[in-house]
Each structure stands twice: as structure tokens, then as C-alpha cells.
Amino acid sequence: MPDVDVHPSTDWLPNEGEIKVLVTHVIDASHYFVRVLGASVFVHTELHGREMEGKIVLRLGHRLWLDPLVMRLKLGETRTIINKFSVHTELIRNGLADENPSHLERLFKMIQGKVHIPRALMIKTK
């Protein structure tokens, strides 16, 4: 899959050897850099060094868009697994992001014709 830059700035690109992880269906609450930095610090503080699970819904180069991105907890004897922490939910609950239900659809439109997107995936975003 070719690497397509879907963002006008290159400041957000990962350094060599890194993978940039982005959470889908949210948008910066104030649309200002300060909120993006606040969200990054919040996620780092809450989750650094912890194991997370996420479903990759889009990959471009070294960037992954995940939906959902959660920390799971296995409850002892019942062997039930619950989501202990959802990045999407916590960013919104803490005022660091707003719902953005058309996020994936807009991303796909930006890269349409540049990257092959399976039809089944396009249908799921509507």
C-alpha cells in the first residue's frame, strides 16, 4: 500500500522507526493545538506502559487509525473481559475531543483513487 499524506502539514509524521496511532471518530474539541497537546498528554499519562487493544481500520505508511482503542481487563473466575478504558470515550468525557462520526468516511474520500480501499470497508463507514 503506498504511503499517502492526507494531512497538509508534516509536523505530525512519526520519526523513523515509530508508528503513529490515531483514534478514529473524534476531533479536537477546540480545534486548537493546545487541545491536541492536552489530549496527547492525557493519553500518555493514563496509558504509558500499559497494554492496549485496537482494531486497525486504516493504515497509511507508519500511521494507524484504530477504532476502538481500549485497555481490557479480564475478570478472574468468570473469565469475562471488559473494556476498562476507552480512549475515544475518555477523550470526550474529559473535554479533549468531540464526536466525529464522519471521520473515517472523510479520510477515505481524501485518499480515494490514491490507495485501494476494499468496498466492504467503505460500506461499514456509512
PANU-657666 format. One line per 10 residues: number of its first residue (from 1); for each residue z, x, y of N, C-alpha, C. Coordinates in nm, 4 decimals. Layout:
BEGIN
NUM> Z X Y Z X Y Z X Y ~ ...
# end
This chain:
BEGIN
1> 0.0000 0.0847 -0.1163 0.0000 0.0000 0.0000 0.0000 0.0900 0.1236 ~ -0.0935 0.0720 0.2175 -0.0980 0.1577 0.3350 0.0199 0.1321 0.4276 ~ 0.0550 0.2343 0.5040 0.1639 0.2243 0.5994 0.1089 0.1668 0.7288 ~ 0.1525 0.0482 0.7667 0.1053 -0.0178 0.8873 0.2231 -0.0330 0.9817 ~ 0.2085 0.0133 1.1048 0.3147 -0.0005 1.2024 0.3025 -0.1364 1.2682 ~ 0.4024 -0.2222 1.2490 0.3978 -0.3568 1.3055 0.4884 -0.3686 1.4271 ~ 0.5329 -0.2584 1.4808 0.6213 -0.2575 1.5965 0.5577 -0.1685 1.7021 ~ 0.5569 -0.2110 1.8288 0.4886 -0.1318 1.9312 0.5522 0.0032 1.9590 ~ 0.6780 0.0207 1.9303 0.7473 0.1461 1.9542 0.7679 0.2190 1.8220 ~ 0.7764 0.3513 1.8278 0.8039 0.4280 1.7058 0.9497 0.4719 1.6996
11> 1.0333 0.4313 1.7973 1.1739 0.4716 1.8000 1.2503 0.4244 1.6777 ~ 1.2075 0.3151 1.6181 1.2813 0.2551 1.5079 1.2388 0.3106 1.3719 ~ 1.1383 0.3986 1.3681 1.0904 0.4525 1.2412 1.1953 0.5430 1.1793 ~ 1.2081 0.5407 1.0479 1.3076 0.6257 0.9826 1.2674 0.7723 0.9881 ~ 1.3683 0.8588 0.9817 1.3426 1.0019 0.9721 1.2893 1.0333 0.8330 ~ 1.2307 1.1505 0.8179 1.1754 1.1906 0.6884 1.2834 1.1844 0.5810 ~ 1.2520 1.1218 0.4677 1.3452 1.1104 0.3567 1.4357 0.9886 0.3647 ~ 1.4291 0.9141 0.4740 1.5110 0.7945 0.4890 1.4301 0.6692 0.4587 ~ 1.5007 0.5642 0.4275 1.4392 0.4324 0.4120 1.5058 0.3420 0.5150 ~ 1.4270 0.2741 0.5930 1.4776 0.1809 0.6939 1.4879 0.0428 0.6300
21> 1.6063 -0.0184 0.6337 1.6288 -0.1505 0.5755 1.6445 -0.2505 0.6889 ~ 1.5675 -0.3596 0.6815 1.5729 -0.4638 0.7832 1.6053 -0.5966 0.7159 ~ 1.6901 -0.6745 0.7797 1.7284 -0.8054 0.7269 1.6338 -0.9086 0.7858 ~ 1.5827 -0.9983 0.7018 1.4886 -1.0991 0.7497 1.5608 -1.2236 0.7992 ~ 1.4866 -1.3061 0.8687 1.5299 -1.4365 0.9182 1.6385 -1.4319 1.0242 ~ 1.6557 -1.3172 1.0909 1.7449 -1.3095 1.2063 1.6718 -1.2389 1.3188 ~ 1.7145 -1.2665 1.4406 1.6604 -1.1996 1.5580 1.7781 -1.1611 1.6455 ~ 1.7672 -1.0511 1.7141 1.8705 -1.0043 1.8049 1.9121 -1.1188 1.8979 ~ 2.0409 -1.1482 1.9034 2.0914 -1.2654 1.9764 2.0560 -1.2642 2.1244 ~ 2.0606 -1.1489 2.1869 2.0337 -1.1445 2.3308 1.8989 -1.0821 2.3623
31> 1.8311 -1.0329 2.2608 1.7027 -0.9652 2.2764 1.7149 -0.8366 2.3590 ~ 1.8335 -0.7788 2.3607 1.8559 -0.6548 2.4331 1.9007 -0.5469 2.3359 ~ 1.8742 -0.4225 2.3725 1.9081 -0.3075 2.2891 2.0573 -0.3036 2.2562 ~ 2.1435 -0.3424 2.3512 2.2882 -0.3366 2.3302 2.3274 -0.4193 2.2076 ~ 2.2674 -0.5368 2.1889 2.2984 -0.6204 2.0743 2.2496 -0.5561 1.9447 ~ 2.1321 -0.4965 1.9478 2.0801 -0.4291 1.8287 2.1745 -0.3161 1.7888 ~ 2.2189 -0.2384 1.8856 2.3137 -0.1304 1.8585 2.4439 -0.1879 1.8050 ~ 2.4917 -0.2966 1.8647 2.6146 -0.3608 1.8179 2.6024 -0.4092 1.6753 ~ 2.4880 -0.4680 1.6417 2.4644 -0.5151 1.5049 2.4622 -0.3978 1.4081 ~ 2.3986 -0.2887 1.4479 2.3928 -0.1700 1.3613 2.5318 -0.1124 1.3375
41> 2.6117 -0.1026 1.4427 2.7478 -0.0506 1.4297 2.8311 -0.1442 1.3422 ~ 2.8186 -0.2748 1.3617 2.8917 -0.3734 1.2822 2.8593 -0.3585 1.1337 ~ 2.7305 -0.3547 1.1014 2.6890 -0.3434 0.9609 2.7371 -0.2114 0.9022 ~ 2.7251 -0.1024 0.9777 2.7700 0.0279 0.9282 2.9207 0.0258 0.9013 ~ 2.9975 -0.0299 0.9944 3.1430 -0.0362 0.9801 3.1840 -0.1184 0.8586 ~ 3.1181 -0.2307 0.8385 3.1540 -0.3209 0.7297 3.1075 -0.2718 0.5921 ~ 2.9937 -0.2007 0.5886 2.9295 -0.1777 0.4600 2.9068 -0.0318 0.4205 ~ 2.9334 0.0621 0.5079 2.9052 0.2020 0.4748 2.9767 0.2433 0.3463 ~ 2.8993 0.2962 0.2550 2.9541 0.3439 0.1285 2.9734 0.2358 0.0234 ~ 2.9365 0.1130 0.0562 2.9520 0.0032 -0.0392 2.8183 -0.0304 -0.1033
51> 2.8243 -0.0796 -0.2259 2.7026 -0.1178 -0.2973 2.6576 -0.2563 -0.2514 ~ 2.5302 -0.2646 -0.2177 2.4723 -0.3904 -0.1708 2.3578 -0.4290 -0.2635 ~ 2.3241 -0.5563 -0.2622 2.2085 -0.6054 -0.3370 2.1198 -0.6825 -0.2420 ~ 1.9901 -0.6657 -0.2606 1.8968 -0.7389 -0.1773 1.7645 -0.7561 -0.2483 ~ 1.6941 -0.8596 -0.2098 1.5615 -0.8861 -0.2642 1.4593 -0.8353 -0.1630 ~ 1.3724 -0.7443 -0.2070 1.2693 -0.6906 -0.1191 1.1601 -0.7961 -0.1041 ~ 1.1374 -0.8394 0.0201 1.0328 -0.9382 0.0450 0.9110 -0.8756 0.1117 ~ 0.9270 -0.7551 0.1662 0.8147 -0.6842 0.2272 0.8476 -0.5363 0.2336 ~ 0.7476 -0.4530 0.2041 0.7635 -0.3080 0.2163 0.6415 -0.2542 0.2879 ~ 0.6664 -0.1785 0.3933 0.5598 -0.1071 0.4632 0.6072 0.0362 0.4803
61> 0.5430 0.1264 0.4094 0.5853 0.2662 0.4165 0.7287 0.2803 0.3701 ~ 0.8129 0.3356 0.4576 0.9540 0.3581 0.4253 1.0437 0.2497 0.4844 ~ 0.9858 0.1340 0.5134 1.0624 0.0218 0.5672 1.0671 -0.0905 0.4649 ~ 1.1864 -0.1441 0.4441 1.2062 -0.2554 0.3518 1.2650 -0.3728 0.4280 ~ 1.2061 -0.4908 0.4102 1.2633 -0.6142 0.4627 1.3276 -0.6852 0.3448 ~ 1.4564 -0.7160 0.3576 1.5327 -0.7750 0.2478 1.5812 -0.9154 0.2841 ~ 1.5773 -1.0036 0.1863 1.6292 -1.1386 0.2045 1.6701 -1.1940 0.0691 ~ 1.7948 -1.2079 0.0410 1.9104 -1.1770 0.1239 1.9545 -1.0316 0.1037 ~ 2.0478 -0.9861 0.1843 2.1161 -0.8584 0.1650 2.2642 -0.8916 0.1590 ~ 2.3243 -0.8716 0.0421 2.4617 -0.9164 0.0186 2.5431 -0.8116 -0.0565
71> 2.6759 -0.8242 -0.0409 2.7683 -0.7486 -0.1246 2.8233 -0.8492 -0.2254 ~ 2.8125 -0.8181 -0.3524 2.8541 -0.9113 -0.4576 2.9889 -0.8699 -0.5141 ~ 3.0592 -0.9681 -0.5663 3.1901 -0.9461 -0.6265 3.1938 -1.0203 -0.7589 ~ 3.2333 -0.9487 -0.8651 3.2462 -1.0104 -0.9972 3.3918 -1.0529 -1.0152 ~ 3.4085 -1.1811 -1.0419 3.5430 -1.2349 -1.0617 3.5839 -1.2148 -1.2073 ~ 3.6872 -1.1382 -1.2261 3.7416 -1.0965 -1.3545 3.7054 -1.1733 -1.4789 ~ 3.7944 -1.2586 -1.5238 3.7813 -1.3230 -1.6541 3.6682 -1.4239 -1.6620 ~ 3.6326 -1.4854 -1.5512 3.5281 -1.5881 -1.5557 3.3884 -1.5269 -1.5565 ~ 3.3790 -1.3990 -1.5233 3.2515 -1.3273 -1.5154 3.1548 -1.3928 -1.4162 ~ 3.2106 -1.4635 -1.3221 3.1308 -1.5260 -1.2164 3.1054 -1.4226 -1.1083
81> 2.9864 -1.4249 -1.0532 2.9518 -1.3322 -0.9445 2.9315 -1.4135 -0.8176 ~ 2.9994 -1.3711 -0.7112 2.9853 -1.4394 -0.5826 2.9361 -1.3415 -0.4771 ~ 2.8797 -1.3951 -0.3707 2.8427 -1.3132 -0.2561 2.9658 -1.3004 -0.1670 ~ 3.0210 -1.1807 -0.1611 3.1404 -1.1567 -0.0808 3.1044 -1.1381 0.0659 ~ 2.9875 -1.0823 0.0931 2.9464 -1.0527 0.2308 2.7954 -1.0677 0.2390 ~ 2.7479 -1.1522 0.3284 2.6051 -1.1690 0.3534 2.5755 -1.1134 0.4919 ~ 2.4907 -1.0127 0.4998 2.4596 -0.9506 0.6290 2.4033 -1.0557 0.7248 ~ 2.3094 -1.1351 0.6787 2.2478 -1.2399 0.7604 2.3544 -1.3325 0.8200 ~ 2.4394 -1.3865 0.7355 2.5421 -1.4812 0.7778 2.6417 -1.4172 0.8743 ~ 2.6868 -1.2964 0.8433 2.7880 -1.2304 0.9262 2.7329 -1.1886 1.0623
91> 2.6066 -1.1471 1.0686 2.5483 -1.1135 1.1988 2.5445 -1.2370 1.2880 ~ 2.5066 -1.3499 1.2326 2.5008 -1.4740 1.3102 2.6420 -1.5202 1.3474 ~ 2.7319 -1.5185 1.2519 2.8697 -1.5637 1.2760 2.9390 -1.4817 1.3843 ~ 2.9066 -1.3531 1.3942 2.9680 -1.2643 1.4927 2.8892 -1.2566 1.6237 ~ 2.7889 -1.3413 1.6395 2.7143 -1.3460 1.7649 2.6208 -1.2293 1.7876 ~ 2.5866 -1.1585 1.6810 2.4995 -1.0413 1.6935 2.3541 -1.0727 1.6601 ~ 2.3280 -1.1945 1.6152 2.1913 -1.2347 1.5809 2.1828 -1.3865 1.5849 ~ 2.0614 -1.4352 1.5936 2.0328 -1.5778 1.5876 1.9399 -1.6036 1.4705 ~ 1.9388 -1.7279 1.4226 1.8455 -1.7668 1.3161 1.7017 -1.7402 1.3616 ~ 1.6193 -1.6986 1.2699 1.4779 -1.6741 1.2977 1.3982 -1.7161 1.1733
101> 1.3870 -1.8469 1.1483 1.3261 -1.8948 1.0251 1.1795 -1.8565 1.0070 ~ 1.1088 -1.8276 1.1140 0.9665 -1.7933 1.1015 0.9422 -1.6419 1.0978 ~ 1.0478 -1.5633 1.0794 1.0375 -1.4175 1.0834 0.9327 -1.3611 0.9869 ~ 0.9443 -1.3956 0.8590 0.8500 -1.3418 0.7611 0.7086 -1.3899 0.7873 ~ 0.6934 -1.5149 0.8205 0.5609 -1.5688 0.8491 0.4957 -1.4922 0.9650 ~ 0.5735 -1.4635 1.0692 0.5192 -1.3874 1.1828 0.4868 -1.2437 1.1431 ~ 0.5728 -1.1817 1.0626 0.5448 -1.0461 1.0149 0.4144 -1.0429 0.9352 ~ 0.3974 -1.1387 0.8458 0.2767 -1.1443 0.7639 0.1524 -1.1636 0.8495 ~ 0.1618 -1.2454 0.9535 0.0468 -1.2658 1.0425 0.0104 -1.1363 1.1152 ~ 0.1124 -1.0570 1.1522 0.0878 -0.9311 1.2228 0.0133 -0.8298 1.1356
111> 0.0363 -0.8355 1.0051 -0.0255 -0.7365 0.9168 -0.1419 -0.7929 0.8367 ~ -0.1718 -0.9218 0.8567 -0.2801 -0.9866 0.7823 -0.4108 -0.9107 0.8024 ~ -0.4792 -0.8848 0.6922 -0.6048 -0.8112 0.6960 -0.5879 -0.6604 0.6918 ~ -0.4670 -0.6117 0.7142 -0.4387 -0.4681 0.7113 -0.3716 -0.4270 0.5811 ~ -0.2965 -0.5212 0.5227 -0.2216 -0.4981 0.3995 -0.2399 -0.6212 0.3119 ~ -0.2581 -0.5998 0.1817 -0.2707 -0.7128 0.0898 -0.1337 -0.7776 0.0699 ~ -0.1275 -0.9080 0.0927 -0.0058 -0.9854 0.0687 -0.0395 -1.0906 -0.0362 ~ 0.0274 -1.0879 -0.1501 -0.0017 -1.1858 -0.2548 0.0109 -1.3292 -0.2031 ~ -0.0810 -1.4139 -0.2425 -0.0840 -1.5537 -0.1985 0.0473 -1.6252 -0.2297 ~ 0.1043 -1.5986 -0.3462 0.2302 -1.6625 -0.3850 0.3407 -1.6300 -0.2861
121> 0.3432 -1.5090 -0.2335 0.4445 -1.4695 -0.1373 0.4224 -1.5400 -0.0044 ~ 0.2969 -1.5532 0.0358 0.2655 -1.6226 0.1614 0.3098 -1.7682 0.1540 ~ 0.2921 -1.8324 0.0397 0.3298 -1.9724 0.0231 0.4811 -1.9892 0.0336 ~ 0.5569 -1.8932 -0.0203 0.7031 -1.9015 -0.0185 0.7597 -1.8944 0.1233 ~ 0.6885 -1.8369 0.2181 0.7415 -1.8204 0.3524 0.7232 -1.9454 0.4380 ~ 0.6478 -2.0427 0.3896 0.6223 -2.1625 0.4719 0.7223 -2.2717 0.4464
# end
